[in-house]
Amino acid sequence: MGSAFMKFCCCCCCSTADDDDEDDEKQPLVPQDPLEYFNREVQKRRDEETNLWSEPGDPSHSERQDDRVLYGLLQARTKTPMGSTGYRRLSVDIEAMRDTRREVRDKWRQILENLGFMAEADSLLNVSAGASHDRMRNAPAARDLLHTLHTETSLFSSRETPPERYLLILDRLLYLDVADDFLAKAKRFYPPMDNSEEDEPGLAINLPLLLARMEARKGNAESEDENGGDGNLSDRS
């Protein structure tokens, strides 16, 4: 396992080095404000780790409904007074979505550790915003495997499309020649559930409900703005 992972790391480092060389040609050697650049990169990585975006390569977080809902909730919270009832409700919804994503990642980590990747699990599960499908080595096989995991295990909610971030992870496992072992373990540890089991609280997020709440909050905010504007006009008159 160790030698296979080292081979994967070496290839990733070479690819990263090539990408860095291309970026260096486009950008100045020293950023205008190194501290600001460093803080921005740290914040970006913290955001990726916290939110576990389903489409990590989508900077707008608008391509998938679940990412769109989470991003909308985060944006709404930044505009809501901290400590208010609305802020607390938004925080509850945000953490519920994050918890669901962390649960999926923890299942994957458990299987990887069971396969012997005790020290490498986090590295294998880390998907940065710069990850691209164009760099995948076994994209068709990875997609077939993701479909199998979605339909024949309970790693994901059967009502939602599996996150694309795991397509990139499966491509790594295929390269390490452990994808079949991972699938066998997933079927053993997380067999598919029937609809009644999946309806239990905590196993899935009601995206339509969250989306409806978000739209309602947005509508209320716009209504308050309009009423406030009318009040100002009448005061002036």
PLY file of the C-alpha trace (Angstrom):
ply
format ascii 1.0
element vertex 237
property float x
property float y
property float z
element edge 236
property int vertex1
property int vertex2
end_header
0.00 0.00 0.00
2.79 2.40 0.97
4.68 2.07 -2.30
1.50 2.54 -4.32
0.62 5.67 -2.38
4.15 7.04 -2.82
3.78 6.53 -6.58
0.51 8.46 -6.46
2.13 11.28 -4.46
5.07 11.53 -6.86
2.77 11.86 -9.86
0.68 14.46 -8.05
3.81 16.42 -7.16
5.03 16.36 -10.75
1.65 17.48 -12.01
1.48 20.19 -9.38
4.98 21.36 -10.27
4.03 21.66 -13.94
0.92 23.61 -13.01
2.94 25.86 -10.71
5.43 26.56 -13.52
2.57 27.63 -15.78
1.11 29.83 -13.04
4.53 31.41 -12.38
4.73 32.48 -16.02
1.40 34.26 -15.70
1.90 35.86 -12.28
4.64 38.07 -10.79
7.29 36.28 -8.72
6.42 38.28 -5.59
2.74 39.20 -4.88
2.08 42.86 -4.20
0.95 41.96 -0.68
2.34 38.52 0.35
0.53 38.55 3.70
-2.83 39.24 2.05
-2.18 36.50 -0.51
-1.24 34.03 2.24
-4.34 34.87 4.31
-6.56 34.48 1.26
-5.10 31.05 0.47
-5.49 29.91 4.09
-9.10 31.10 4.12
-9.78 29.32 0.82
-8.46 26.01 2.12
-10.35 26.41 5.38
-13.52 27.08 3.40
-12.97 23.97 1.27
-12.35 21.79 4.31
-15.36 23.18 6.19
-17.94 23.06 3.41
-16.73 20.01 1.43
-18.22 21.35 -1.80
-19.78 18.65 -3.98
-18.34 20.39 -7.06
-14.98 21.62 -5.74
-13.96 22.95 -9.16
-16.97 25.28 -9.38
-15.95 28.61 -7.78
-19.49 29.98 -8.09
-20.99 27.00 -6.21
-24.01 27.17 -8.51
-23.75 24.06 -10.70
-25.25 21.64 -8.15
-28.39 22.31 -6.16
-26.88 21.23 -2.83
-23.86 23.52 -3.28
-26.16 26.32 -4.43
-28.33 25.95 -1.31
-25.36 25.86 1.08
-23.71 28.85 -0.60
-27.00 30.76 -0.48
-27.36 30.06 3.23
-23.81 31.22 3.88
-24.38 34.43 1.92
-27.66 35.07 3.72
-25.98 34.63 7.11
-23.31 37.21 6.29
-26.12 39.74 5.78
-27.97 38.80 8.98
-27.18 40.41 12.36
-25.10 38.03 14.47
-27.00 36.71 17.47
-30.42 37.32 15.95
-33.03 34.56 15.60
-32.54 34.55 11.84
-28.78 34.15 12.24
-29.22 31.19 14.58
-31.69 29.51 12.23
-29.35 29.94 9.29
-26.49 28.51 11.35
-28.55 25.44 12.20
-29.34 24.82 8.51
-25.71 25.37 7.50
-24.35 22.99 10.13
-26.95 20.37 9.19
-25.67 20.38 5.60
-22.05 20.36 6.72
-22.69 17.48 9.13
-24.23 15.40 6.36
-21.18 15.97 4.16
-18.81 15.15 7.02
-20.69 11.90 7.66
-20.10 10.81 4.07
-16.41 11.71 4.27
-16.05 9.84 7.57
-17.50 6.69 5.98
-14.91 6.90 3.22
-12.14 7.48 5.75
-13.20 4.41 7.72
-13.02 2.20 4.63
-9.65 3.63 3.56
-8.20 3.07 7.03
-9.54 -0.48 7.00
-7.70 -1.01 3.73
-4.45 0.03 5.41
-4.30 3.73 4.50
-4.15 4.83 8.13
-1.79 7.74 7.54
-2.81 8.54 3.97
-6.62 8.64 4.27
-6.86 12.40 4.73
-4.55 13.06 1.78
-6.56 10.75 -0.45
-9.81 12.44 0.58
-8.53 15.98 0.15
-9.88 17.61 -3.02
-8.84 21.20 -3.64
-10.64 23.82 -5.69
-7.99 23.43 -8.38
-8.91 19.78 -9.02
-9.95 19.19 -12.62
-11.65 16.34 -14.44
-9.24 16.93 -17.31
-6.41 15.54 -15.19
-8.19 12.29 -14.33
-6.50 9.13 -15.56
-9.51 6.77 -15.48
-12.57 9.03 -15.73
-15.01 6.49 -17.34
-14.08 3.74 -14.86
-14.31 6.17 -11.95
-17.79 7.28 -13.02
-18.98 3.68 -13.35
-17.63 2.94 -9.91
-19.29 6.02 -8.42
-22.61 4.90 -9.90
-22.16 1.44 -8.38
-21.39 2.90 -4.96
-24.45 5.14 -5.25
-26.84 2.34 -6.16
-25.39 -0.64 -4.27
-24.25 0.92 -0.98
-25.48 3.50 1.52
-22.41 5.75 1.29
-24.64 8.40 -0.30
-28.29 9.36 -0.14
-30.09 7.47 -2.91
-32.30 10.51 -3.59
-29.42 12.79 -4.57
-26.71 12.65 -7.21
-23.41 11.64 -5.55
-20.93 14.49 -5.10
-18.44 14.93 -7.93
-15.59 15.32 -5.44
-15.70 11.54 -4.89
-15.27 10.93 -8.60
-11.82 12.48 -8.28
-11.05 10.37 -5.22
-12.09 7.18 -7.02
-9.75 8.07 -9.85
-6.92 8.06 -7.31
-8.00 4.68 -5.94
-8.10 3.25 -9.45
-4.57 4.48 -10.02
-3.48 2.81 -6.77
-5.25 -0.40 -7.86
-7.40 -0.56 -4.72
-10.76 0.54 -6.17
-12.21 -2.99 -6.28
-11.14 -3.60 -2.68
-12.75 -0.31 -1.68
-16.01 -1.30 -3.40
-16.05 -4.68 -1.66
-15.52 -3.05 1.74
-18.19 -0.42 1.04
-20.75 -3.11 0.18
-19.86 -4.97 3.34
-19.82 -2.03 5.77
-22.59 0.07 4.19
-25.17 -2.11 2.42
-28.05 -0.28 0.71
-30.95 0.81 2.90
-34.64 0.73 2.07
-36.70 3.91 1.89
-37.99 3.66 5.47
-34.45 3.50 6.88
-33.32 6.42 4.74
-36.23 8.53 6.00
-34.71 8.50 9.51
-33.57 11.97 10.68
-29.95 12.82 10.05
-29.44 10.58 7.02
-30.30 13.17 4.39
-30.97 16.87 4.03
-34.32 18.09 2.72
-32.93 20.35 -0.03
-36.33 21.52 -1.38
-37.30 22.62 2.14
-34.04 24.49 2.67
-34.37 26.08 -0.75
-37.92 27.19 0.06
-36.75 28.69 3.36
-33.96 30.54 1.61
-36.32 31.99 -0.99
-38.78 32.98 1.74
-36.04 34.80 3.66
-34.95 36.56 0.49
-38.54 37.60 -0.23
-39.03 38.91 3.30
-35.81 40.92 3.08
-36.86 42.47 -0.22
-40.29 43.26 1.20
-38.75 44.97 4.22
-36.48 47.01 1.96
-39.45 48.15 -0.11
-41.49 49.04 2.97
-38.54 50.89 4.43
-38.08 52.82 1.20
-41.78 53.77 1.09
-41.57 54.92 4.68
-38.67 57.19 3.92
-40.48 58.73 0.97
-43.60 59.42 2.99
-41.53 60.96 5.77
-39.94 63.29 3.28
-43.27 64.33 1.82
0 1
1 2
2 3
3 4
4 5
5 6
6 7
7 8
8 9
9 10
10 11
11 12
12 13
13 14
14 15
15 16
16 17
17 18
18 19
19 20
20 21
21 22
22 23
23 24
24 25
25 26
26 27
27 28
28 29
29 30
30 31
31 32
32 33
33 34
34 35
35 36
36 37
37 38
38 39
39 40
40 41
41 42
42 43
43 44
44 45
45 46
46 47
47 48
48 49
49 50
50 51
51 52
52 53
53 54
54 55
55 56
56 57
57 58
58 59
59 60
60 61
61 62
62 63
63 64
64 65
65 66
66 67
67 68
68 69
69 70
70 71
71 72
72 73
73 74
74 75
75 76
76 77
77 78
78 79
79 80
80 81
81 82
82 83
83 84
84 85
85 86
86 87
87 88
88 89
89 90
90 91
91 92
92 93
93 94
94 95
95 96
96 97
97 98
98 99
99 100
100 101
101 102
102 103
103 104
104 105
105 106
106 107
107 108
108 109
109 110
110 111
111 112
112 113
113 114
114 115
115 116
116 117
117 118
118 119
119 120
120 121
121 122
122 123
123 124
124 125
125 126
126 127
127 128
128 129
129 130
130 131
131 132
132 133
133 134
134 135
135 136
136 137
137 138
138 139
139 140
140 141
141 142
142 143
143 144
144 145
145 146
146 147
147 148
148 149
149 150
150 151
151 152
152 153
153 154
154 155
155 156
156 157
157 158
158 159
159 160
160 161
161 162
162 163
163 164
164 165
165 166
166 167
167 168
168 169
169 170
170 171
171 172
172 173
173 174
174 175
175 176
176 177
177 178
178 179
179 180
180 181
181 182
182 183
183 184
184 185
185 186
186 187
187 188
188 189
189 190
190 191
191 192
192 193
193 194
194 195
195 196
196 197
197 198
198 199
199 200
200 201
201 202
202 203
203 204
204 205
205 206
206 207
207 208
208 209
209 210
210 211
211 212
212 213
213 214
214 215
215 216
216 217
217 218
218 219
219 220
220 221
221 222
222 223
223 224
224 225
225 226
226 227
227 228
228 229
229 230
230 231
231 232
232 233
233 234
234 235
235 236
